[in-house]
Amino acid sequence: MSQKTLLLLGGARYALPVIKAAHEVGARVVTCDYLPGNYAHRFSDAYVNASIVDREAVLAAAKECRADGVMSFAADPGVVSAAYAAERLGLPFQGSYEAVRTLQDKGRFRAFLRDNGFNCPAAHAFSSREAALASADGLPYPVIVKPTDSAGSKGCTRVDCPEDLSAAVDHALEFSLSGGCIVEQFLEKMYDSSDADGFSVDGEMACVSFTSQLFDPAVPNPYTPAAYEMPSSMPAWAQAELRSELQRACELLGLSTGIYNIETRVATDGKAYIMEMTPRGGGNRLSEMLRLASGVDLIGASVRAALGMPIEGIRMPAYDGCWYQLMLHSGSSGEFRGVEYAPGFREAHLVEEQLWVEPGDRVEAFTAANHAFGSVFLRFDSRSELDDVASDLSTYVRPIVE
């Protein structure tokens, strides 16, 4: 049997566990983006210089390397191109090109939710600045303004009055590939919102995980996720309802086998909402966190699915203890000095520390997910132990930026 080839879109560090998983099943990995200096390219077997948002360029790259599968794991801009190339070449993907476009475009996804009777915030998608501003008088403030096709909280702003809408729309459009934005009702949450990964096998949502997604109000963009807890604080009834609704979405869209990054929340109206269900692995190491916490390996399964190989071991997660992931970040730009731990804390609770910078490197203020400069996984035996630490985290672990 000839060696299989995986075309992996994007070259950020989040691609490394995918490359490793592909190599473990004997596959060759070709990474692709327009930045040859990106970190992950040094670990792949070959590199193609092409924009991952250019679907025809991605299709040409897939043909050139004779890809058996195409993935855009934690690289949101490349998902539609990956689906397009896979469909044109008859390669595996978790959904059709049109289904993926619906999941990836926030405006189309809101319309899908609304038209099919899902809980959905009031939302309006706009293709221009003028159209968005013309609708200011009819909006139910507060609203959240965000690009229709961006990820990592880039370009997102909460707006509390019409006078602030213009600047928020301009900010969102700076980060939109298609030149569009969505203005939607801001859903005040009960409990913590969740950002986690799930997986479907032959159209069944075989794994749905939930996190407590946490934010840092002291940073310039307080809507950028700063930490995660697992298991989630979301009540069992909401998790059960959301699993059922995700399954219904899977069936309506004709999805098959693959990974999804899923954002959900329970709002103060007492309803559970699917906010996003994008056909890719999430950033911020969410699948790695799930693997450590439960043993369910969505990364390996994603690689096998993309290459048309059998899928094993996908199930609803059962957690070994309570887990906390801190995205190392700073409220202001400066020089990174290191990470400080309370005496004995590292030995008792640290499972893994990844630093993406060296002491002396400059780091930027936390305005988007790509300004994190590392990640720390912590394990606790009980929820109360985790809660005690999380309530005063800087006493126990603190990145030093001066």
MARTOR-233656 format. One line per 4 residues: number of its first residue (from 1); their letters; for each residue x, y, z of C-alpha. Coordinates in steps of 0.1 Angstrom, whole numbers, plus 5000, padded with zeros to 4 digits. Layout:
BEGIN
NUM = a = X/Y/Z; ...
***
This chain:
BEGIN
1 = msqk = 5000/5000/5000; 5014/5034/4990; 5019/5060/5017; 4990/5084/5022
5 = tlll = 4994/5122/5020; 4976/5147/5042; 4974/5183/5029; 4973/5204/5061
9 = lgga = 4963/5241/5057; 4980/5266/5081; 5014/5266/5097; 5007/5278/5133
13 = ryal = 5018/5258/5163; 4984/5243/5167; 4992/5222/5136; 5020/5203/5155
17 = pvik = 4998/5176/5172; 4981/5170/5138; 5014/5165/5121; 5025/5141/5149
21 = aahe = 4993/5121/5147; 4996/5118/5109; 5032/5106/5112; 5020/5080/5138
25 = vgar = 4997/5064/5112; 5025/5065/5086; 5012/5094/5065; 5032/5121/5048
29 = vvtc = 5022/5157/5057; 5023/5187/5033; 5016/5220/5050; 5003/5249/5031
33 = dylp = 4999/5287/5036; 5014/5319/5023; 5039/5323/5052; 5069/5300/5046
37 = gnya = 5084/5310/5080; 5055/5297/5100; 5065/5274/5128; 5048/5242/5119
41 = hrfs = 5063/5240/5084; 5097/5228/5098; 5080/5196/5111; 5061/5187/5080
45 = dayv = 5074/5166/5051; 5069/5193/5025; 5055/5228/5021; 5033/5245/4995
49 = nasi = 5032/5283/4993; 4995/5292/4987; 4969/5313/5004; 4945/5290/5023
53 = vdre = 4916/5314/5016; 4920/5309/4979; 4900/5278/4972; 4914/5273/4937
57 = avla = 4950/5276/4950; 4942/5250/4976; 4927/5227/4950; 4958/5231/4929
61 = aake = 4980/5223/4959; 4960/5192/4967; 4964/5180/4931; 5001/5188/4931
65 = crad = 5009/5168/4962; 4984/5140/4953; 4966/5145/4986; 4945/5117/5001
69 = gvms = 4930/5141/5025; 4927/5178/5032; 4924/5194/5067; 4924/5229/5082
73 = faad = 4925/5218/5118; 4928/5250/5139; 4931/5274/5110; 4896/5288/5105
77 = pgvv = 4902/5307/5073; 4911/5275/5054; 4881/5254/5062; 4859/5264/5033
81 = saay = 4889/5259/5009; 4896/5225/5024; 4859/5215/5019; 4860/5228/4983
85 = aaer = 4892/5209/4974; 4879/5177/4991; 4846/5178/4973; 4862/5185/4939
89 = lglp = 4886/5156/4943; 4862/5131/4959; 4882/5131/4992; 4867/5126/5027
93 = fqgs = 4853/5156/5046; 4826/5159/5073; 4802/5178/5051; 4795/5191/5016
97 = yeav = 4810/5224/5004; 4776/5241/5008; 4771/5227/5044; 4806/5239/5054
101 = rtlq = 4799/5273/5040; 4767/5274/5062; 4787/5264/5093; 4816/5288/5086
105 = dkgr = 4797/5320/5078; 4781/5335/5109; 4753/5351/5090; 4743/5320/5071
109 = fraf = 4746/5299/5103; 4723/5322/5122; 4698/5320/5093; 4700/5282/5094
113 = lrdn = 4694/5281/5131; 4664/5305/5129; 4648/5288/5099; 4650/5253/5115
117 = gfnc = 4636/5263/5149; 4668/5263/5170; 4673/5288/5198; 4690/5317/5181
121 = paah = 4698/5353/5191; 4683/5381/5170; 4709/5387/5143; 4715/5407/5111
125 = afss = 4743/5401/5086; 4755/5430/5065; 4777/5431/5034; 4787/5467/5039
129 = reaa = 4794/5493/5065; 4766/5515/5051; 4740/5487/5055; 4750/5480/5090
133 = lasa = 4748/5516/5101; 4715/5521/5084; 4699/5495/5107; 4712/5511/5139
137 = dglp = 4678/5524/5151; 4661/5490/5151; 4687/5470/5170; 4681/5456/5205
141 = ypvi = 4710/5470/5225; 4734/5457/5238; 4746/5439/5207; 4778/5422/5197
145 = vkpt = 4794/5431/5164; 4818/5406/5147; 4831/5396/5113; 4810/5370/5095
149 = dsag = 4841/5349/5088; 4868/5354/5115; 4878/5334/5145; 4898/5338/5178
153 = skgc = 4876/5368/5189; 4893/5390/5163; 4872/5420/5155; 4845/5415/5181
157 = trvd = 4831/5444/5201; 4802/5447/5225; 4781/5478/5217; 4757/5493/5243
161 = cped = 4743/5523/5223; 4739/5534/5186; 4766/5560/5189; 4792/5534/5193
165 = lsaa = 4781/5512/5164; 4801/5528/5137; 4835/5522/5153; 4826/5486/5161
169 = vdha = 4815/5479/5125; 4847/5494/5111; 4867/5472/5136; 4848/5441/5125
173 = lefs = 4852/5447/5088; 4890/5450/5093; 4891/5413/5101; 4865/5400/5076
177 = lsgg = 4878/5382/5046; 4845/5387/5027; 4839/5423/5038; 4808/5414/5059
181 = cive = 4798/5417/5096; 4771/5404/5118; 4753/5425/5144; 4734/5403/5169
185 = qfle = 4717/5404/5202; 4742/5401/5231; 4731/5371/5251; 4739/5376/5288
189 = kmyd = 4749/5342/5301; 4740/5321/5330; 4769/5299/5342; 4800/5298/5320
193 = ssda = 4798/5296/5282; 4815/5266/5266; 4840/5264/5238; 4850/5227/5231
197 = dgfs = 4854/5201/5204; 4831/5174/5193; 4832/5146/5167; 4806/5129/5144
201 = vdge = 4810/5094/5131; 4788/5085/5101; 4764/5113/5110; 4762/5106/5147
205 = macv = 4776/5131/5172; 4796/5104/5190; 4816/5129/5212; 4804/5162/5225
209 = sfts = 4826/5179/5251; 4819/5210/5271; 4842/5234/5289; 4838/5264/5312
213 = qlfd = 4852/5291/5290; 4867/5319/5311; 4877/5355/5303; 4900/5381/5318
217 = pavp = 4882/5414/5323; 4916/5432/5328; 4928/5428/5292; 4921/5451/5263
221 = npyt = 4896/5426/5247; 4876/5410/5275; 4859/5387/5249; 4890/5368/5241
225 = paay = 4890/5334/5260; 4918/5333/5286; 4912/5300/5303; 4892/5268/5303
229 = emps = 4879/5244/5329; 4868/5208/5323; 4843/5194/5332; 4820/5223/5325
233 = smpa = 4799/5242/5350; 4770/5241/5326; 4740/5222/5341; 4733/5186/5330
237 = waqa = 4699/5195/5314; 4715/5221/5292; 4743/5197/5281; 4718/5170/5272
241 = elrs = 4696/5195/5253; 4726/5208/5234; 4738/5173/5225; 4704/5166/5210
245 = elqr = 4703/5199/5191; 4738/5193/5177; 4727/5159/5165; 4697/5175/5148
249 = acel = 4719/5201/5131; 4742/5173/5120; 4713/5155/5104; 4698/5186/5087
253 = lgls = 4732/5195/5072; 4740/5159/5061; 4772/5158/5080; 4792/5126/5082
257 = tgiy = 4825/5120/5100; 4848/5146/5114; 4856/5172/5141; 4838/5204/5151
261 = niet = 4847/5233/5173; 4814/5241/5192; 4805/5272/5212; 4774/5270/5234
265 = rvat = 4759/5289/5263; 4728/5292/5285; 4714/5327/5284; 4696/5345/5312
269 = dgka = 4663/5337/5294; 4669/5301/5305; 4675/5288/5270; 4705/5268/5257
273 = yime = 4721/5282/5225; 4744/5268/5199; 4766/5298/5190; 4790/5282/5166
277 = mtpr = 4796/5247/5151; 4826/5250/5128; 4839/5219/5110; 4875/5221/5123
281 = gggn = 4894/5215/5155; 4894/5245/5179; 4924/5266/5187; 4937/5270/5222
285 = rlse = 4946/5233/5224; 4910/5222/5232; 4913/5187/5217; 4946/5183/5236
289 = mlrl = 4929/5193/5268; 4901/5168/5261; 4927/5140/5254; 4945/5147/5287
293 = asgv = 4913/5149/5307; 4893/5120/5292; 4916/5099/5270; 4894/5107/5239
297 = dlig = 4917/5115/5210; 4899/5137/5185; 4932/5147/5168; 4941/5112/5159
301 = asvr = 4905/5105/5148; 4905/5137/5126; 4936/5126/5108; 4922/5091/5102
305 = aalg = 4889/5106/5090; 4906/5129/5066; 4926/5100/5051; 4896/5077/5049
309 = mpie = 4909/5053/5076; 4888/5035/5102; 4878/5055/5133; 4881/5040/5168
313 = girm = 4877/5051/5204; 4854/5081/5199; 4828/5083/5228; 4812/5108/5251
317 = payd = 4840/5119/5276; 4843/5108/5312; 4868/5130/5330; 4898/5120/5351
321 = gcwy = 4898/5147/5378; 4892/5184/5372; 4913/5203/5346; 4922/5239/5341
325 = qlml = 4940/5254/5311; 4955/5289/5313; 4963/5307/5281; 4994/5326/5291
329 = hsgs = 4987/5362/5283; 4993/5398/5294; 4971/5428/5299; 4998/5450/5284
333 = sgef = 5026/5447/5259; 5061/5442/5272; 5090/5418/5277; 5083/5383/5288
337 = rgve = 5103/5373/5319; 5090/5338/5327; 5062/5321/5346; 5061/5321/5384
341 = yapg = 5045/5294/5405; 5037/5293/5442; 5059/5270/5462; 5049/5233/5457
345 = frea = 5021/5242/5432; 5040/5231/5401; 5048/5197/5416; 5012/5192/5428
349 = hlve = 4992/5203/5398; 5012/5211/5367; 5007/5185/5339; 5022/5205/5311
353 = eqlw = 5036/5239/5303; 5042/5251/5268; 5060/5284/5262; 5059/5298/5227
357 = vepg = 5084/5326/5235; 5117/5329/5252; 5125/5351/5282; 5134/5385/5268
361 = drve = 5110/5382/5239; 5084/5409/5234; 5047/5399/5238; 5016/5419/5229
365 = afta = 4986/5429/5250; 4958/5403/5249; 4935/5416/5222; 4930/5383/5203
369 = anha = 4937/5346/5207; 4969/5348/5187; 4985/5371/5214; 4987/5342/5238
373 = fgsv = 5023/5332/5243; 5019/5298/5259; 4996/5274/5277; 4995/5256/5310
377 = flrf = 4975/5225/5319; 4967/5219/5355; 4949/5189/5372; 4930/5188/5404
381 = dsrs = 4914/5160/5423; 4881/5179/5430; 4860/5207/5418; 4864/5226/5451
385 = eldd = 4902/5224/5449; 4901/5238/5413; 4876/5265/5423; 4898/5276/5452
389 = vasd = 4928/5281/5429; 4908/5297/5401; 4893/5323/5424; 4928/5337/5431
393 = lsty = 4949/5322/5402; 4977/5348/5402; 4986/5337/5437; 4995/5303/5423
397 = vrpi = 5007/5308/5387; 5015/5341/5370; 5033/5350/5338; 5057/5379/5343
401 = ve = 5057/5406/5316; 5075/5439/5322
***
